[in-house]
């Protein structure tokens, strides 16, 4: 059995080609072939073929594809089966040498061992053999997120092998044969430093020192114009050695006739997942792509529809602009957890890496965008000395570095649209997921996901996951009462369930009784430094004095809903001014507006506001006394509690 993926996908058995089938069946075959000998679960196969764009009955379709592949491969019943059912999935029983990509990687590892042992000639022969396995673009025409990521990885591997084979040509004295492919390679990848260094070495080795220096000058100008930075230390060091005529006898000396004249293959200009297969002297393969995503909560529950939508927006095909998705909601709704869960699921669609920054800072002090941009640039391979000082220059450089790459950027707790704009890539390949509490007007987003409270069943599912199913089953009503007291706010439910998990001898009904007392509710929702109050603090600190005062006035007298007219009376403001103020609190995710002209506190936000004002709005009214009083025609009449609010 032989499977070809380094080009168009083909299968061969017993010397004859067997049909690989339509594109989506090929996507399944590729997912099995590149993990030959290992079981691939049904869920992983579904994800490999379709990602988040699932058809009806994806598992049944995968089983149909498996049956069709078996029928193609095993037309002779006397031949042992190679596509085996294994656990909850399938395994392709083909040796690594039977898949060309796996064979190429094996040859690369052998070449590294030969080079490490000082056998450069043997290493070059192995690289030539590996490069000969490519016969076009890897996985040509194969759809699906898994194929997309692997295609980028394999094309980057090919490009790295070309560089390393040419480096050995120069090292072994065959610089003249290396010059034509090096010239082609530097034209295809004008900003890539390794081919430029090899070209300069080859020119010097063939007695063309002036051309090597001119080539460096042209490269330096190109880097300055396109990226705003200079060449790296390796290349500038090489330039200095050429000026001193200090490259050593082998490189500075003449040529010798190549022992074997095999044209070096060139690769298409794909910037993608980095591979470091052979660590040869003088060659510095690209570094590992950044993988900065923190782990998503292991007991994440609920939000299935929101997760699927976020994944779909981040992996939408044929988009003309970057995918920019915002996840917004009140503090404690699980924006970060949801975003990280989705980001980990779509990693294969972003093979050049994932960047993450918490812009709120660890102690609630916002992290400056200049510092975050510098961190991102270093992670993307820019030397610290080449990072410009100004934040705008850093932003432009980051867009240049991201151009042509597929990188996912997760920005947690953004609160300024101008700040966000500094991080947005210019090319369509990358994606950005943003979490924020306040309304970011004018965001150029591909989609927006607004997180509300958990549904009742989601709250109970999280309680079960954290505190244990048996306890919830025994005290189902009490667990539901706890969730209700938490207002089905995911953070509050998690804290309450974690308190139960930390106290296995306690009854859930005891906690339910304590949470029923509104005056002590927030004090009960604390555990090991994790508190609901801390989540609200970050939002509250960003409010203006007028907004804080309005919260203090309305919280003591608010019922389930507050009409605009009633709020205006309590605030002693005209309705249009009151509406502007209340809408600003909606934007800050501290007030809800179930319908036009009506406003509502979340129970825990109201408890928090009461705690901040000592349970009365009288003191905060002083902040608002300088604002205009409502005109008689704007007041429709008193509402219960309005007089006490005055």
Secondary structure, 3 states (H helix, E strand, C coil): CEEECCCECEEEECCEEECCCCHHHHHHHHHHHCCCCCEEEHHHHHHHHHCCCCCCCHHHHHHHHHHHHHHHHCCCCCCCCCEEECCCEEEECCCHHHEHHHHHHHHHHHHHHHHHCCCHHHHHHHHHHHHCCCCCCCCECCCCHHHHHHHHHHHHHHHHHHHHHHHHHHHCCCHHHHHHHHHHHHHHCCCCHHHHHHHHHHHHHCCCHHHHHHHHHHHHHHHHHHHCCCCCHHHHHHHHHHHCCCCCHHHHCCCCCCCCCCCCCCCCCCCCCCCCCCCCCCCCCCCCCEECCCCCCCCCCCCHHHHHHHHHHHCCCCCCCCEEEEEEECCCCCHHHHHHHHHHHCHHHCCCEEEEEECCCCCCCCCCHHHHHHHHHHHCCCCHHHCCCCHHHHHHHHHHHHCCCCCEEEEECCCCHHHHHCCCCCCCCCEEEEEECCCCCCCCCCEEEEECCCCHHHHHHHHHHHHCHHHHHHCHHHHHHHHHHCCCCHHHHHHHHHHHHHCCCCCHHHHHHHHCCCCCHHHHCEECCEEHHHHHHHHHHCCCHHHHHHHHHHHCCCCCCEEHHHHHHHHCCCHHHHHHHHHHHHHCCCCEEEECCEEECCHHHHHHHHHHHCCCCHHHHHHHCCCCCCCHHHCCCCCCCHHHHC
